[in-house]
Amino acid sequence: MLTGVRGVAFRSVASMLRTTPQVARAASTWGADAWRHDKAAFKDWIGAAMKDENSIEKRQLYAHLALAFGDVDVDKDGFINKPEFDRLLEKVAALPRRFGMAPSWRAEYGGDKDERIATRGRLFDGIDGTAGFQPRGKLAMGQFLNWSYMHIFQKAATIDPEKVAFRHVEEYTKEQ
């Protein structure tokens, strides 16, 4: 046992190398959330979230969306306005875009930022006033989540399971 500058005891590097190589090989940098970096895992994950309301995948989706909502709610009042909604959609869309499963906003709106903001403003207005609320110019997280689930699951139903995931190219034929 060695002692550091502040008198804290720690193991020598040599002893750590002798005792932890199995852990180092088994541990993933990404943890157990393969859906964050693996297209095939993402497809499986979103499919499982759609099928079972009480699945761990649905809870992970909830956490992913809720965390994104909290990140863009800059004044932390529990609501988001139209500019925050636009940022939220960009943040949440980054994950399926990573796998080529959603277009960039430039592709979707022809590079026209004003069109993107106007279209998303109309979408915001359509969500505002749902869940028994009068339109009020802000969305609660529950309203966003309800809309998100419907939107995500509708899009996920169109995922082509035969489309090649290049990370696992060995699982596909040459023709695919």
C-alpha atoms as one frame of an Amber mdcrd trajectory, in Angstrom:
protein
   0.000   0.000   0.000   1.331   3.416  -0.948   0.460   6.750   0.587  -0.303
   9.827  -1.501   0.560  13.463  -0.857  -2.413  13.918   1.465  -1.759  10.669
   3.298  -4.465   8.792   1.403  -3.628   5.125   0.923  -3.869   3.636  -2.553
  -2.709   0.483  -4.292   0.324   0.524  -6.518  -0.227   0.529 -10.267   1.449
  -2.882 -10.505  -0.963  -4.416  -7.993  -3.963  -2.895  -9.827  -2.747  -4.315
 -13.128  -2.412  -7.756 -11.588  -5.912  -7.740 -10.092  -8.135  -5.966 -12.625
  -7.455  -7.050 -16.216 -10.698  -9.031 -16.426 -12.679  -6.004 -15.328 -10.933
  -3.771 -17.842 -11.745  -6.143 -20.696 -15.377  -6.615 -19.648 -16.195  -2.991
 -18.889 -17.595  -0.825 -21.671 -16.806   2.844 -21.895 -20.514   3.329 -22.573
 -21.768   1.201 -19.697 -24.898  -0.814 -20.404 -26.476   1.832 -22.629 -25.473
   0.357 -25.989 -28.484   2.133 -27.552 -26.544   5.382 -27.238 -23.780   4.276
 -29.622 -24.936   1.181 -31.514 -27.545   1.423 -34.278 -28.722  -2.189 -33.911
 -29.028  -1.793 -30.135 -30.937   1.470 -30.671 -33.463  -0.292 -32.931 -33.942
  -3.057 -30.364 -34.151  -0.540 -27.519 -36.788   1.668 -29.097 -38.773  -1.417
 -30.141 -38.772  -2.724 -26.572 -39.798   0.704 -25.238 -42.776   0.687 -27.606
 -43.971  -2.779 -26.615 -43.910  -2.684 -22.828 -44.978   0.304 -20.744 -43.145
  -1.097 -17.705 -39.910  -2.097 -19.430 -36.499  -0.779 -18.474 -36.243   0.562
 -22.027 -39.366   2.687 -21.555 -37.947   3.997 -18.270 -34.658   4.786 -20.017
 -36.525   6.616 -22.784 -38.428   8.591 -20.159 -35.160   9.494 -18.425 -33.515
  10.483 -21.716 -36.414  12.775 -22.658 -36.851  14.192 -19.154 -33.158  14.980
 -18.848 -33.210  16.748 -22.226 -36.287  18.726 -21.121 -34.533  19.775 -17.929
 -31.423  20.783 -19.851 -33.287  23.239 -22.081 -35.530  24.620 -19.310 -32.975
  27.330 -18.588 -34.996  29.208 -15.953 -35.910  25.911 -14.232 -39.574  26.810
 -13.869 -40.727  23.396 -15.107 -41.962  24.759 -18.432 -40.428  25.430 -21.821
 -41.262  28.174 -24.278 -41.006  28.131 -28.089 -37.255  28.850 -28.344 -36.553
  26.211 -25.679 -38.809  23.761 -27.550 -36.766  24.287 -30.712 -33.549  23.558
 -28.777 -35.180  20.530 -27.152 -36.138  19.014 -30.501 -32.572  19.458 -31.745
 -31.197  17.860 -28.597 -33.518  14.849 -28.686 -33.186  14.359 -32.453 -29.404
  14.065 -32.120 -29.687  10.420 -31.045 -31.589   9.025 -34.062 -29.582  11.338
 -36.325 -26.429   9.685 -35.033 -27.616   6.513 -36.755 -28.973   8.152 -39.907
 -32.558   7.576 -38.786 -33.680  11.204 -38.801 -32.849  14.063 -41.160 -30.881
  17.084 -40.039 -32.915  20.247 -39.703 -31.054  21.599 -42.729 -32.253  18.657
 -44.828 -35.754  18.815 -43.384 -36.237  22.568 -43.847 -33.944  23.178 -46.815
 -31.451  25.026 -44.625 -34.028  27.717 -43.830 -33.765  28.459 -40.107 -36.787
  30.775 -40.190 -38.903  27.981 -41.704 -37.668  25.557 -39.015 -38.577  27.984
 -36.237 -41.996  28.779 -37.765 -42.857  25.097 -38.307 -41.769  24.137 -34.826
 -43.690  27.100 -33.447 -46.861  25.727 -35.040 -46.047  22.311 -33.601 -45.556
  23.909 -30.178 -48.935  25.651 -30.505 -50.551  22.309 -31.355 -49.137  20.719
 -28.198 -49.848  23.732 -25.979 -53.337  23.407 -24.581 -53.335  19.610 -24.584
 -53.755  17.422 -21.512 -56.650  19.559 -20.283 -54.756  22.863 -20.205 -55.781
  26.088 -21.876 -53.122  27.339 -24.296 -50.658  29.342 -22.213 -47.502  29.762
 -24.295 -45.526  27.126 -22.411 -45.298  23.358 -22.222 -45.015  21.189 -19.141
 -42.795  18.132 -19.266 -45.813  15.801 -19.276 -47.176  17.461 -22.405 -43.813
  17.116 -24.108 -43.488  13.470 -23.046 -46.964  12.544 -24.303 -46.260  14.136
 -27.674 -42.760  12.615 -27.807 -43.933   9.069 -27.177 -46.547   9.352 -29.890
 -44.076  10.904 -32.347 -41.166   8.570 -31.563 -43.244   5.404 -31.642 -44.882
   6.465 -34.910 -41.433   7.032 -36.454 -39.960   3.876 -34.904 -42.670   1.775
 -36.506 -41.206   2.762 -39.899 -37.644   1.616 -39.111 -36.415  -0.855 -41.688
 -34.931  -3.764 -39.703 -33.035  -4.914 -42.811 -31.132  -1.646 -43.221 -27.464
  -2.324 -42.606 -25.896  -1.253 -39.319 -22.240  -0.888 -40.316 -21.055  -1.524
 -36.773 -22.338  -5.093 -37.215 -21.692  -5.582 -40.906 -20.985  -9.279 -40.291
 -24.693  -9.807 -39.609 -25.661  -8.885 -43.178 -25.250 -10.449 -46.584 -23.219
  -8.889 -49.375 -26.448  -8.026 -51.202 -27.879  -6.184 -48.210
